[in-house]
Amino acid sequence: MNKLIEGDDYYLTSEGYKCFTEAYHLKRGYCCKSGCKHCPYDYDKNVE
């Protein structure tokens, strides 16, 4: 994967963490099943 671009692939939270965007997840092409905030794959870690 190419270098991450702030604003396109992720943004920094108020705590200083990287939060990946929906666009990043779609570029990656699969769900990591971590319950990401912007997951476009409708994964809900509370269901399993």
Beta strands, then each sheet from edge to edge (+ up, - down):
strand 1: 10-12
strand 2: 18-20
sheet 1: 1+ 2-
end
